[in-house]
Amino acid sequence: MSDSPAGRLQALFEGHRLTPTQRRIAHCMVRRAGDVPFLSSVELAELAGVSQPSVTRFAVALGFDGYPALRRHLREVAPPEPDGADGEQGNEYQQAVFAEIENLKHLAGLLADPAPVERAGRLLAGSRPLPVLGLRAASSQARGFAYFAAKVHPDVRLLDEGGSMLTDRIDAAVRAGATALLCFALPRHPREVVEALEYARTAGLAVVTVAESAFAPVAAHSDLLIPAAVGTGLAFDTACAPMLLGRVLLEAMADELPDAQARLEEFDAKAAARGLFVE
């Protein structure tokens, strides 16, 4: 766990059974770790899109007498770090970019401990075939990962469509020898994704998940969840950090595949012979 304010906040929340509303508050606090120690309960409620009493109940669920006690604790364990970003300046488009920069900084802090990514790389490399799941908003993340992964992994199976065939395709992967499944899960979370992960685990697959928060609904059905925040400043969420984390997982997986470099070289040679790319 990173020793950043966000990392210390996340550590505070771990081990507590939180309701969906409380997970929403926790997620908001992690994203605004530098501001939270100075926010009133009303201000935090507005940022999280919940009621003020929900914030009070959240503090009590964490073992504090109320929100003022939680805020005092936060000022001790998660003080703000000096920040040179101009995230509060510029127009709404610039602010969305600044927010994504902060998301990437947070991801960089989490990656200071490479152990979770390295573990994920071993699980993904060892699964033959490797199913990659992503529905709706997360389908592009899954598709991008699968596209590049297929260049170094011998059998990647993209699961980007829901419906009754989804569990059939998970079953087919298990019968073929799959031992792990990679899932990209982004808001809003389709019920099908949660159900698919639950089914995959009962089928014996280890589930590695990229989600916007450790408090996402898919967390309970993941063996290893690595968070990467999404931007919420525009009408539609932005997902620069999840995309980058996907590429990091690709790198970790390739490091575990002894013939990855040979496969890449073979692809490059064939692409050149076919004139596949314009120089």
C-alpha positions as CSV (number, residue, x, y, z in Angstrom):
1,M,0.0,0.0,0.0
2,S,1.3,3.4,-1.0
3,D,2.3,5.8,1.9
4,S,0.5,8.7,0.1
5,P,-2.6,10.3,1.7
6,A,-4.8,8.3,-0.6
7,G,-3.0,5.1,0.3
8,R,-3.3,5.8,4.1
9,L,-7.0,6.5,3.6
10,Q,-7.6,3.3,1.7
11,A,-5.8,1.4,4.5
12,L,-8.2,3.0,7.0
13,F,-11.2,1.7,5.1
14,E,-9.9,-1.9,4.6
15,G,-11.5,-4.6,6.8
16,H,-14.8,-2.7,7.2
17,R,-18.0,-4.0,5.7
18,L,-19.3,-1.0,3.9
19,T,-22.7,-0.4,2.2
20,P,-22.8,0.7,-1.4
21,T,-23.4,4.3,-0.2
22,Q,-20.5,4.1,2.2
23,R,-18.2,2.7,-0.6
24,R,-19.2,5.7,-2.6
25,I,-18.1,8.0,0.2
26,A,-14.9,6.1,0.7
27,H,-14.1,6.3,-3.1
28,C,-14.7,10.0,-3.1
29,M,-12.5,10.5,-0.1
30,V,-9.6,8.5,-1.7
31,R,-9.9,10.6,-4.9
32,R,-9.9,13.8,-2.9
33,A,-7.4,12.7,-0.2
34,G,-5.7,16.1,-0.1
35,D,-8.9,18.0,0.6
36,V,-10.9,15.6,2.8
37,P,-9.3,16.5,6.1
38,F,-10.7,20.1,5.7
39,L,-14.1,19.3,4.3
40,S,-17.3,19.6,6.4
41,S,-19.7,16.7,6.4
42,V,-22.0,18.7,4.2
43,E,-19.3,19.4,1.7
44,L,-18.2,15.8,1.6
45,A,-21.8,14.7,1.2
46,E,-22.2,17.0,-1.8
47,L,-19.0,15.7,-3.4
48,A,-20.0,12.1,-3.0
49,G,-23.6,12.7,-4.0
50,V,-25.0,11.4,-0.7
51,S,-26.9,12.8,2.2
52,Q,-25.2,14.4,5.2
53,P,-26.5,11.8,7.6
54,S,-25.0,9.1,5.4
55,V,-21.6,10.7,6.0
56,T,-22.2,10.6,9.8
57,R,-23.2,7.0,9.6
58,F,-20.1,6.2,7.6
59,A,-17.9,7.7,10.2
60,V,-19.6,5.7,12.9
61,A,-19.2,2.5,10.8
62,L,-15.4,3.2,10.8
63,G,-15.5,3.3,14.6
64,F,-15.6,7.0,15.3
65,D,-18.0,8.9,17.4
66,G,-19.0,11.0,14.4
67,Y,-17.6,12.8,11.4
68,P,-15.7,15.5,13.4
69,A,-13.7,12.7,15.1
70,L,-13.0,11.1,11.7
71,R,-11.9,14.4,10.3
72,R,-9.5,15.0,13.3
73,H,-8.1,11.6,12.7
74,L,-7.6,12.3,9.0
75,R,-5.7,15.4,9.7
76,E,-3.2,13.3,11.6
77,V,-2.9,10.3,9.3
78,A,-3.6,11.8,5.8
79,P,-2.3,15.4,5.8
80,P,-2.3,16.9,2.3
81,E,0.9,16.8,0.3
82,P,2.3,19.9,-1.4
83,D,0.7,20.0,-4.8
84,G,2.0,22.1,-7.7
85,A,-0.8,21.1,-10.1
86,D,-3.2,23.8,-11.3
87,G,-6.1,21.4,-11.0
88,E,-8.4,24.2,-9.7
89,Q,-7.6,26.6,-12.6
90,G,-8.6,26.7,-16.2
91,N,-11.8,25.9,-18.0
92,E,-13.8,22.7,-17.5
93,Y,-11.9,20.9,-20.2
94,Q,-8.5,21.7,-18.7
95,Q,-9.8,20.7,-15.2
96,A,-10.7,17.3,-16.6
97,V,-7.2,16.9,-17.9
98,F,-5.7,18.1,-14.5
99,A,-8.0,15.5,-12.8
100,E,-6.7,12.7,-15.0
101,I,-3.1,13.8,-14.2
102,E,-3.9,13.4,-10.5
103,N,-5.4,10.0,-11.2
104,L,-2.2,9.0,-13.0
105,K,-0.1,10.3,-10.0
106,H,-2.2,8.2,-7.7
107,L,-1.6,5.2,-9.8
108,A,2.1,5.8,-9.9
109,G,2.0,5.9,-6.1
110,L,0.2,2.5,-5.9
111,L,2.8,1.0,-8.3
112,A,5.6,1.9,-5.9
113,D,4.8,-1.6,-4.6
114,P,5.1,-3.7,-7.7
115,A,4.1,-7.0,-5.9
116,P,0.4,-6.9,-6.9
117,V,1.2,-6.3,-10.6
118,E,3.9,-8.9,-10.6
119,R,1.5,-11.4,-9.1
120,A,-1.1,-10.5,-11.7
121,G,1.4,-11.0,-14.4
122,R,2.2,-14.5,-13.2
123,L,-1.5,-15.4,-13.0
124,L,-2.2,-14.1,-16.5
125,A,0.8,-15.6,-18.1
126,G,0.1,-19.0,-16.6
127,S,-3.5,-19.2,-17.9
128,R,-3.9,-21.0,-21.2
129,P,-6.3,-19.8,-22.6
130,L,-6.6,-16.3,-21.0
131,P,-10.2,-14.9,-21.0
132,V,-10.3,-11.1,-20.8
133,L,-13.7,-9.7,-19.7
134,G,-15.0,-6.1,-20.2
135,L,-18.6,-5.1,-20.9
136,R,-20.2,-1.8,-21.9
137,A,-17.9,1.1,-20.8
138,A,-15.0,-1.3,-20.0
139,S,-15.2,-3.1,-23.4
140,S,-12.7,-0.9,-25.0
141,Q,-10.2,-1.5,-22.2
142,A,-10.6,-5.3,-22.5
143,R,-10.4,-5.1,-26.3
144,G,-7.2,-3.1,-26.2
145,F,-5.6,-5.4,-23.7
146,A,-6.6,-8.5,-25.7
147,Y,-5.3,-7.0,-29.0
148,F,-1.8,-6.5,-27.6
149,A,-1.8,-9.6,-25.4
150,A,-2.5,-11.8,-28.4
151,K,0.9,-10.8,-29.7
152,V,2.8,-12.4,-26.8
153,H,0.3,-14.9,-25.3
154,P,-0.7,-18.0,-27.3
155,D,-4.4,-18.0,-26.5
156,V,-6.3,-14.9,-25.5
157,R,-10.1,-14.9,-25.5
158,L,-12.0,-11.6,-25.5
159,L,-15.3,-11.6,-23.6
160,D,-16.8,-8.2,-24.5
161,E,-20.5,-9.2,-25.1
162,G,-23.0,-10.1,-22.4
163,G,-26.0,-12.3,-22.6
164,S,-26.6,-16.0,-21.9
165,M,-23.5,-17.0,-24.0
166,L,-21.1,-15.3,-21.5
167,T,-21.2,-18.1,-19.0
168,D,-20.9,-20.6,-21.9
169,R,-17.7,-18.9,-23.0
170,I,-16.3,-19.0,-19.5
171,D,-17.1,-22.7,-19.3
172,A,-15.3,-23.2,-22.6
173,A,-12.2,-21.4,-21.4
174,V,-12.2,-23.5,-18.2
175,R,-12.5,-26.8,-20.2
176,A,-9.6,-25.6,-22.4
177,G,-7.4,-25.2,-19.4
178,A,-7.9,-21.6,-18.2
179,T,-6.8,-20.9,-14.7
180,A,-7.3,-17.1,-14.5
181,L,-9.5,-14.4,-15.9
182,L,-8.7,-10.7,-16.3
183,C,-11.6,-8.3,-15.9
184,F,-11.8,-4.6,-16.6
185,A,-14.7,-3.2,-14.6
186,L,-15.7,0.5,-14.9
187,P,-18.7,2.6,-13.8
188,R,-21.5,2.1,-14.2
189,H,-21.0,-1.6,-13.3
190,P,-23.3,-4.0,-15.3
191,R,-24.9,-6.6,-13.1
192,E,-23.8,-9.2,-15.7
193,V,-20.1,-8.4,-14.9
194,V,-20.6,-9.1,-11.2
195,E,-22.5,-12.3,-11.9
196,A,-19.9,-13.4,-14.4
197,L,-17.1,-12.9,-11.9
198,E,-19.0,-14.8,-9.3
199,Y,-19.5,-17.6,-11.8
200,A,-15.9,-17.6,-12.9
201,R,-14.6,-18.1,-9.4
202,T,-17.0,-20.9,-8.7
203,A,-15.7,-22.5,-11.9
204,G,-12.2,-22.4,-10.4
205,L,-10.7,-19.3,-12.1
206,A,-8.5,-16.8,-10.3
207,V,-10.0,-13.4,-11.0
208,V,-7.7,-10.4,-11.6
209,T,-9.7,-7.1,-11.8
210,V,-8.9,-3.6,-12.9
211,A,-11.6,-1.3,-11.4
212,E,-11.9,2.4,-10.5
213,S,-11.7,1.7,-6.7
214,A,-11.0,-1.0,-4.2
215,F,-14.6,-0.4,-3.1
216,A,-16.1,-1.2,-6.5
217,P,-19.0,-3.7,-6.5
218,V,-16.7,-6.3,-8.2
219,A,-14.2,-6.3,-5.4
220,A,-16.1,-9.0,-3.5
221,H,-15.7,-11.3,-6.5
222,S,-12.0,-10.7,-7.3
223,D,-9.0,-12.5,-6.0
224,L,-6.7,-9.6,-6.9
225,L,-8.1,-6.1,-7.6
226,I,-5.8,-3.3,-8.7
227,P,-7.5,0.1,-8.6
228,A,-7.1,2.9,-11.2
229,A,-9.4,5.9,-10.8
230,V,-11.6,7.2,-13.6
231,G,-12.1,10.9,-14.3
232,T,-15.6,12.2,-13.6
233,G,-15.3,15.9,-14.7
234,L,-17.0,15.5,-18.1
235,A,-20.4,14.2,-19.1
236,F,-18.8,10.7,-19.7
237,D,-16.1,9.2,-17.5
238,T,-12.5,9.2,-18.7
239,A,-10.3,6.2,-18.2
240,C,-6.6,7.1,-18.8
241,A,-5.4,5.4,-15.6
242,P,-7.2,2.1,-16.2
243,M,-5.8,2.0,-19.8
244,L,-2.3,2.7,-18.5
245,L,-2.7,0.0,-15.8
246,G,-3.8,-2.4,-18.5
247,R,-0.5,-1.7,-20.4
248,V,1.4,-2.2,-17.1
249,L,-0.2,-5.6,-16.7
250,L,0.7,-6.5,-20.3
251,E,4.3,-5.7,-19.5
252,A,4.2,-7.8,-16.3
253,M,2.6,-10.7,-18.2
254,A,5.1,-10.5,-21.0
255,D,7.9,-10.6,-18.4
256,E,6.6,-14.0,-17.3
257,L,6.3,-15.4,-20.9
258,P,9.8,-16.7,-21.9
259,D,8.9,-16.6,-25.7
260,A,7.3,-13.2,-25.6
261,Q,10.2,-11.4,-27.4
262,A,10.4,-14.1,-30.0
263,R,6.7,-13.8,-30.7
264,L,7.0,-10.0,-31.1
265,E,9.9,-10.4,-33.5
266,E,8.1,-13.0,-35.5
267,F,5.1,-10.7,-35.8
268,D,7.2,-7.8,-36.9
269,A,8.9,-9.9,-39.6
270,K,5.6,-11.1,-41.0
271,A,4.1,-7.6,-40.8
272,A,7.1,-6.2,-42.8
273,A,6.8,-9.0,-45.4
274,R,3.1,-8.2,-45.9
275,G,3.6,-4.5,-46.0
276,L,1.1,-4.2,-43.2
277,F,2.1,-0.8,-41.9
278,V,2.9,2.4,-43.7
279,E,6.3,3.8,-42.7
